[in-house]
Amino acid sequence: MTFIDVFNGDADGICALHQLRLADPADSELVTGPKRDISLLKRVRAQAGDRVTVLDIALSKNRDALDSLLAAGVQVRYFDHHQPGDIPSHPYFEPHIDTDANVCTSLLVNRHLQGGQLAWAVTGAFGDNLADAARQAAAPLGLSADQLAQLQSLGECLNYNGYGDTLDDLFFDPSDLYRQLRPFSEPFAFIAEAPAYQILKVGYQDDMARAVAVEAAESRASGRIFMLPAEKWARRISGVFGNQLAVESPAQAHAVLTGKPGGGYVVSVRAPLVAKSGADELCSQFDTGGGRKGAAGINHLPETELGRFIASFFEIYK
């Protein structure tokens, strides 16, 4: 029997997997990539009796590969919070799917483990920009404000590492970052001892300083649109910059469009935090778009579609 772990390369995917493997250690094959690389199941090579665990990638974007694995006799358990489409009913399929806007995959795994690795679930939730849900979940831990701030910083740094067009844009391959996390049973030790955290923290601060110097390309009462250049630092910071904008102005929607070297844009959309809805509806109107109610994206928006995107953005967020 082979164990294969398939996970999003962001904070939520990494922290979800870390929780599971702390509770149930296994020498597993790892399948992951940059945050936006979500069609991961097609890379899995498995046979009857193998066990595949999937974390934080949309079932709707992986349905054909999932059906093939189940038909081959592979056991699949699936933890996710994105819009799934039709959820299959199959004796080899174990779904843990909840699309509530205040739930992330790390919190779903925490629910499954009945709080067994709660500090890592809180870290993942902070990384997924669910600060209120993270603080509520953390209540049983009795942490100080400083400790909560440390978990928030760690979550944000892990999430920041996941953004980029290719692995070359990232500080760490997400599979390597997970392996660096694996020896640490609790996050405060990782913060204190792991060089990776300091590397990511400095990179995050440097890239964010560049992003906040950029003025909005379009600004209305209901939302703002920012355009970043086709540079590595911009691709790395795009998603967490969107998160920060949402926190700073929770009544507004935000879109961050980052230029791609070959033309077009990568798009990150954040719904207003006071009403987490519409982001998935907006991005799903475009090829390569998708996500969840509060946060979604488009992997490639052609320049010819820019006008339509801006019009749709302000139509949904009036």
N, C-alpha and C positions, 0 to 999 in steps of 0.2 A: 504494500500500500504506500502511495506517495501523497504527501501533504503539499498543497500549493496554496499560497496566500496571495491574493490579488487585491491591491489597495491603491487608492488615490495617493499621490505623492505630496499631499498637503498635510497640515497639522491634524485635521480630523481623521484622515485615513491612517496616518502613522500612529497616532495615539489610540485609535480603535484597535489596531492590530497589536500594539504593545500590551494593552489590557488583556486581550484574549490569550496571548502567549505567555504572559506572566501567570495567568490562571491555569493554562493548559499548555505547557511547553511542548514544542515539536520542532524537529529539524525539517523545516519546510523550504520549498522553492519559493522565491519571491518574484512577483510580477508587478511592476509599477512603472512610473514615468513622471514627467512634469504634470502639474495639476490638471491641465487641460487635456491631457492624453487619457481619455476615459474609455475608449474602445479597447479595453485591455483583455477581455475574455477570449478574443480571437487569437491571442498569443499563447493561450494555455494548451499544452499537449498532455492529455490525460487519458486514462483507460479505465475500464470497469473496476470498481472498487476503490479508486483514488478519491481523495477528499479535497474539495476546493472550497476555500472560504473567500468571499468577496466583500469588500468594505469600501463604501463611499463612492461608488460609481453607478450611474443611472442604469437601471435594468432595461429601460426603453432603448438605450444606445447599445446594449449588449445582448438583446433577446435572441437573435439567430445563433450566436455562439453558445448561449446558455442552453437553448433547445438541443443543440448538437451534443453538448456534454451530457445532458440528462439522458438523451437517447442512447448514448454509449455506455450508460451504467455508472456514470460519475456522480458521486454525492456532492451536492452544492448547498452551502448555507450562505445567505445573502443578507447583509446589514446595510441599509441605505435610507436616505431621507429625501432623495430627489423623486420627481414624478416618474412612476415606474411603467405607465401604460398598463396593459393587462398582465396580471401576476399569474404565472402558470401554477396549476395544481398537479403535482407529480410526487410519487412516493420518495424520490431521491432529492426533493427540493425542500429546503427549510428557510422560509422568508422571515426576516425581521425588518419590516419596512413601515415607516411612519413619516408622512410628509408635512406634519405640523411645522409651522414656520419657526417655532422655538425649540426644535429638536434637531440634533445633528447625529452623525453616526457614532461618535464617541459616547454620547448619552444613551443611544440605543444599546450599545455594548454594555455600558454600565448597568442598564436595566436588566439585561440578560444575565449579568454576573452578580446582580443584587448588591451593587455597591462595593464589590471586592477590590477594585482598583480605582477608587473614586477620584483621587488626585489627578490621575492621568486623564480621566474623562473630563474633569474641569479644565485641564490644560487644552484639550482638544476643542472644547466648546468656546473657550476664549479665542483660540486660533480661528474658529469659524465665525467670529464676530457676534457671538451670542453671549455678550457679557452678562446680561441680566440672568439668563438661564444658567450660566456658569456659576454666578454667585449664589443663586438659589440652590443649585445642586451641591455646592461646597459647604452648605450650612452644617451638616453633620461633622465636618472636619474641624470646626472651631478655629479656623485660621485667622491670623491677624490681617489687618489691611495691607501691611507690607508683604506678607506671604502671598496674599491674593494677587498683589501687583506683580510679584515674581512669576507666578503661574501665568498671568496674563502676558507678560513679556515673553516668556518661553513659548507660549502658544502662538503669539504673533510672529516670533522669529521662525518657528518651524513652518508656519504657513507661508511666510515670505519666501522661504527657500523653494517652495513648490512652483512658483510662477516663472514662466519663461517659455519661449517657443520650442527650445530644445534643451537637452541636458547640459549643453555647453554654456547656456545662460545662467545655470544654477551654481551655487557654491558647492553643493553636495548632491550627488545622485541620491534620490529619496531612499533607495534600497540601502545605500551606505549609511545614510543618516539614521535610518531605523536600526541598523546593526550597531551603531554607536550608542543608541538609546537602550538597546536590549539588556546590557548588564545592570541597568539601574532600576531598582524596584520602586523608587520614589523620585519625583522630579526635582526636589531640592538638591539632592546629591548630584544629579546631572548638571544643574545650574552651577553648582560650586566647583565641580571637578572636570567637566567635559570641555575641551578647547572649542568644540564645534559651536557651543552656545555663544561664546565670546566673538567668534568669527562672524556668526550670523547677526549678532546684536550690532556690531560695528557697521557691517554692510547695510543693515536695515536703516540705521541712523543716517548714514551717508546718502543712500538712495532717496530716503524720505525728504531730506533737506533739499535735494534737487526738485523733487516733485512739488513740494509746497510752494516753491518759487514760481510755479506755472500758474498763470491766471486762467480763469474759466473762458472757454471759447464761446459759450452760450450760457447765459444766466437769467433765469426767471424765478418768480416766487415759488413755483412748484418744483423746480429742479435745476441742476447745473450739469453742463457737459465740459469735460476737460480732454485736451488732446496732447498726448506725450509723443516725443520723437521716436524714431526707429533705432533705439540704442539699447544696449544690454541692461543698463541701470533702469531704464523705463519699463522694460519687459518684466524685470524682477519685481518692481515696486507696484505695478499696476493694480493688482488685486487688493493689496493691503492699503494702498492709497485710497481706493474706493471705500474700504472699510472705515478708514479714518475720517473721510469726508462725511460718511453717514453718521458717525458718532458726533462729529462737530455740529452738524445741522440735521437733526433727526426728523424734521418735518419735510425735508426736501428729498427728492430722488436724485441719484447721481449716476453718471456714465463716464467711464474713463476709456478713451480710445487711444490705443498705442499703435504707432506706425509699425508696419512689418517691412523688413529689408527688401522684399520683392514687390511691395505695394500692398495697399489695403490696410486693414486695421484688425487688431485683437480688441475685443470689447468686454469690459466688466461693468455690469449694471447692479446698483444697490437700490432697492426700494426704500422709501422712508421708514425709519425704524419705528415710528409711531403707528404705521399701518403696513406691515410687511406683506405686500401683495403686488402682483403685476410684472415682476421681473422675468419670470418664466414665460408669461404670456407675450411679453415684448420680444424676447430673444428667440422664441420658437417661431416667430414670423420669418426668420432668416435662416438660410442654409447654414449648417454647422452651429446653430444656436440652441441653447437649452439651459436647464438649471432648476432652480426652485423659486418659490414665491418671493422670498426676500432678497435673493442674490442669484444672478444668472450671468451668462456670457455668450459671446459669439466668437468662435475660433478664427474665422476669417470673414470680415466684412469688406467686400470690394469697394473701391472708391466710388464707383457708380451708384452704390446703394447708400452712400452717406446721407444724402438728402432725405431719403425715405426713412432711414433710421431716426434721424433727428425729429422728423414729423411724427413718427410713431411714438417716440419717447414722450413728446409733449402732448400727444393725444391721450396716452394712457395716464400720464401724470400731469393733469390739467391744473 
